[in-house]
């Protein structure tokens, strides 16, 4: 039961000290989450109260099923953008159909995540390489920031790709509302300054580190309160500034998502993409924070927890959620000890929906846009392209391609291209594995690459090491490589395939080895294997290769050379004993 309900591992030992730590963390995260949930609902094209709804039940669900002690789930920027891109294809913003489609998207995402968790498919995150994820997040951050400029300017503009957004903004420049522009610039400037300047200023005035840190987290709330007061006092709405308007007060009423097979079919692929992206972000944050406290998480159970959170969001009228990096770090730094901190945050958000929603009426949309812009620009890391290129040009190319495709064709195409590029890169690298022709290091039993070390070889024996498991992408490469070596050396009598780096041989590679064995036999050359791992050997003995192989299988490579080139091996061993005696 503890495996499937991790709450049972920490709830029985819950203490007053832990309660106090979780409660303090929950207060800090709630202060941060209120403006974020409103802003991300705006980004997803949904009414602001939907952001509040998506920040209640999902947090409780994660507290029951999650294994991370500090992860904070809820609406996040990238998933909100993907929601808007997916649902915007099917319904017009502001309509009941749009909200219904967003709810279905959350429900399908939850179903996919739950199914992957039950099937223990946590490894699916490996299909997205880190450079591709980094490129996708940077491009998404740019798209999100660009999409919010219309709210900062007070103009009507649309578009799902960067060229479309830019063109729409240029065409709307004559509609700029100066008061909206001043509000947006002021809020953005304050939020940027508060990130680096507020805490040092407060500490210089004698404020404790803890209180100054709390003030920093509360900066978005300060911007919200200040602009609400200005909007109310100077009648911003009457001057053409778009405000949030009436936000329904009260808790969400549980209900089932719309049951429309056509709608579910059209949202299935976007829901799957959101599930994968959300899971990758969640697992990355959870593992990073767990490592700092020497804790562990269960990747498969995290799929279950995230699935339950999304289903809970859908049933309470919300949209897709996932683990947020910024909120989780704040939760961690604030001292959260258990997932109960998330449940306490849910109570805080529920209280906000009951008490604070009337106060949001005069909130300028420009303030929420400023909150989004400041949050997402911290995700953009274009300097990572250069760092990646220095180490791996191919990974940098995949990163650049993901960024370009996302900006030009949208987030769904971008993440699909990222997944495809990750898989293609893996297949390409596997299809041309590193291999080494080896020789014996004089005076030792070690064998090394002849291109890197001073070694001794004999023309009668080819020692070759392949640094990759053998499977269908590289089976032909192995055949061609050995054929080329044999053709270039007429004195060759033995080929010894050194196998310490080979963890798996699939059926295609087995057929390739059988073909190599037959060709070498026809050429009067023997094929041998050395240092084969136990699991690999277990499979080989069930095949015909071992029965028909012209050579032998040796425990170590030095054993093979001692048998096939005894004069060379004994000479090096004598040299080793002579040097040892000296």
Secondary structure by P-SEA (a helix, b strand, c coil): cccccccccccccccaaaaaaaaaaaaaaaaaaaaaaaaaaaaacccaaaaaaaacaaaaaaaaccccccccccccaaaaaaaaaaaaaccccccaaaaaaaaaaaaaaaaaaaaaaaaccccccccccaaaaaaaaaaaaaaaaaaaccccccbbbbbccaaaaaaaaaaacccccaaaaaaaaaaaaaaaaaaccaaaaaaaacccaaaaaaaaaaaaaaaaaaaaaaaaaaccccccccccccccccccccccccccaaaaaaaaaaaaaaaaaaaaaaaaaaaaaaaaacccccaaaaaaaaaaaaaaaaaaccccccccaaaaaaaaaaccccaaaaaaaaaaaaaaaaccccccccccaaaaaaaaaaaaaaacccaaaaaaaaccaaaaaaaaaaaaaaacccaaaaaaaaaaaaaaaaaaaaacccccbbbbccccccccccccccccccccbbbbbbccccccccaaaaaaaaaaaaaacccccbbbbbccccccccaaaaaaaaaaaaaaaaacbbbbbccccaaaaaaaaaccccccccbbbbccaaaaaaaacaaaaaaaaaaaaaaaac
